[in-house]
Amino acid sequence: MDTKIKSAVIQTIVSIILLFAAVFLSAYFFKKDLMDFAAATVNTTGIQGLAAGIFISDILPAFIPVDFFLFLAIAAGLNDFDVIAVCFVSSISGGSFSYASAKYIFPLVPFIKNFLKLYEDKVTDWLQSYGSQAVIVSALTPIPYSWMAYTAGSFNMKYRDFFLASLFRLLRFGAYYYFIKFGWMSYGSV
């Protein structure tokens, strides 16, 4: 197995373990408070608020991790299928927006183009070495999907290839959702 992929797999396993531990400890110490906060947030914004949060997370690198919104949905007791479907569609939409921005808009704005080049170096090697497989890896792992979307757009990857590779986000949302839910339910009932 290639060192970069092996590193991404290890990073994913570690992040899942840490995520599970964080959710379990949150449920152990703050379950009632978190349920109240999640219910208030979801009652105010609805599932559309979660969709907007995911969308923004996948267009603004390092905004709020998408897993936060999954955790919020679980603590609020939303329907599993609805949450995974809405988050998946929002993520693909956000990634597509990032891709299109990097391909069509950012080249026209030198400041943004230069700023992105400072950060995209970390994912450029992946994209040049693996092509659409790099997008699959970022769709499944903690490697920032938004940066990969920007990089794919700026390197003029075919949108069809980017989109098909991005469909692996569904697996990521499903797996992480149930890891979070398992951690949440491990301490008492939801």
C-alpha positions in Angstrom: 0.0 0.0 0.0 1.3 3.5 -0.9 2.6 5.5 2.0 0.2 8.4 1.4 -2.8 6.1 1.3 -1.6 4.2 4.3 -1.2 7.4 6.2 -4.8 8.5 5.2 -6.2 5.2 6.4 -4.4 5.4 9.7 -5.5 9.0 10.1 -9.1 7.9 9.4 -9.0 5.1 11.9 -7.5 7.4 14.6 -10.1 10.1 13.8 -12.9 7.6 14.1 -11.6 6.4 17.5 -11.1 9.9 18.8 -14.6 10.9 17.5 -16.2 8.0 19.2 -14.4 8.8 22.4 -15.3 12.4 22.3 -19.0 11.6 21.6 -19.1 9.0 24.4 -17.5 11.4 26.9 -19.8 14.2 25.8 -22.8 11.9 26.3 -21.4 10.8 29.7 -20.9 14.3 31.0 -23.2 16.6 29.1 -26.0 14.4 27.5 -29.0 16.4 28.8 -27.4 19.8 28.0 -26.3 18.7 24.6 -29.8 17.3 23.8 -31.4 20.5 24.9 -28.9 22.6 22.8 -29.3 20.3 19.7 -33.1 20.3 20.0 -33.2 24.1 20.3 -30.9 24.5 17.4 -32.7 22.0 15.2 -36.1 23.4 16.2 -34.9 26.9 15.2 -33.1 26.0 11.9 -34.7 22.7 11.0 -32.9 20.1 8.9 -32.3 23.0 6.4 -29.9 24.5 9.0 -27.9 21.3 9.1 -27.9 21.3 5.3 -26.6 25.0 5.2 -24.0 24.1 7.8 -22.7 21.2 5.8 -22.7 23.3 2.6 -20.8 26.1 4.2 -18.3 23.6 5.8 -17.6 22.2 2.3 -17.0 25.6 0.8 -15.1 27.2 3.6 -12.1 25.1 4.7 -11.7 24.8 8.4 -15.1 26.3 9.1 -16.8 23.7 11.3 -16.1 19.9 10.7 -19.1 18.3 9.1 -19.2 15.7 11.9 -20.4 18.5 14.3 -23.6 18.7 12.3 -24.0 14.9 12.3 -23.6 15.0 16.1 -26.2 17.8 16.4 -28.7 15.8 14.3 -28.2 12.7 16.5 -28.5 14.6 19.7 -31.7 16.2 18.4 -33.1 12.8 17.5 -33.6 13.4 13.8 -34.3 10.6 11.4 -31.2 8.7 10.3 -32.0 8.5 6.6 -33.1 12.1 6.4 -29.9 13.3 8.0 -27.6 11.2 5.9 -29.4 12.1 2.7 -29.6 15.8 3.4 -25.9 16.0 4.6 -24.7 14.1 1.6 -26.6 16.3 -1.0 -25.4 19.4 0.8 -21.8 18.2 0.9 -21.8 17.3 -2.8 -23.4 20.7 -3.5 -20.7 22.5 -1.4 -17.9 20.5 -3.1 -19.3 21.3 -6.5 -19.5 25.0 -5.6 -15.9 24.9 -4.5 -14.8 23.1 -7.6 -16.6 25.6 -9.9 -15.3 28.6 -7.9 -11.7 27.4 -8.2 -12.1 26.6 -11.9 -14.0 29.6 -13.1 -13.9 32.5 -10.6 -10.7 32.3 -8.6 -8.4 32.5 -11.7 -9.8 35.9 -12.3 -8.9 37.1 -8.8 -5.1 37.1 -8.2 -5.3 37.5 -4.4 -7.6 34.5 -4.0 -5.6 32.4 -6.5 -2.3 33.2 -4.7 -3.9 32.5 -1.2 -5.2 29.1 -2.3 -1.9 28.1 -3.8 -0.3 28.5 -0.4 -2.7 25.8 1.0 -3.4 23.6 -1.9 0.2 22.4 -2.1 -0.7 19.8 0.6 -3.3 18.2 -1.7 -1.8 19.0 -5.1 0.6 16.0 -4.8 -2.4 13.7 -4.1 -4.3 15.0 -7.1 -1.3 14.8 -9.4 -0.4 11.3 -8.2 -3.9 9.7 -8.0 -6.3 11.8 -10.0 -9.9 11.2 -9.1 -8.8 8.5 -6.6 -7.4 11.4 -4.5 -11.0 12.9 -4.4 -12.3 9.5 -3.3 -9.7 9.5 -0.5 -10.6 13.0 0.6 -14.3 12.2 0.4 -13.9 9.3 2.8 -11.2 10.5 5.2 -10.4 13.5 7.3 -8.4 15.0 4.5 -10.3 18.2 3.8 -12.8 17.6 1.0 -13.2 21.3 0.4 -9.5 21.7 -0.3 -9.6 18.8 -2.7 -12.6 20.3 -4.4 -10.8 23.6 -4.9 -7.7 21.8 -6.1 -9.6 19.6 -8.5 -11.3 22.7 -10.0 -8.1 24.7 -10.2 -6.3 21.8 -12.0 -9.2 21.5 -14.4 -10.1 17.9 -13.5 -13.2 16.9 -15.5 -16.3 17.7 -13.4 -17.7 14.3 -14.2 -14.7 12.6 -12.6 -14.8 14.9 -9.6 -18.5 14.3 -9.2 -18.3 10.5 -9.4 -15.5 10.4 -7.0 -17.4 12.7 -4.6 -20.2 10.3 -4.4 -18.1 8.4 -1.9 -19.1 11.1 0.5 -22.3 9.1 1.0 -20.2 6.2 2.5 -18.4 8.7 4.8 -21.5 10.3 6.0 -23.2 7.0 6.7 -20.2 5.5 8.5 -19.4 8.5 10.6 -23.1 9.1 11.4 -23.3 5.6 12.8 -20.0 5.8 14.6 -21.2 9.0 16.3 -24.6 7.5 17.0 -23.0 4.4 18.5 -20.8 6.6 20.8 -23.8 8.7 21.7 -26.0 5.7 22.5 -23.2 3.9 24.4 -24.0 6.0 27.3 -27.7 5.7 28.0 -30.5 5.9 25.4 -31.0 8.6 23.0 
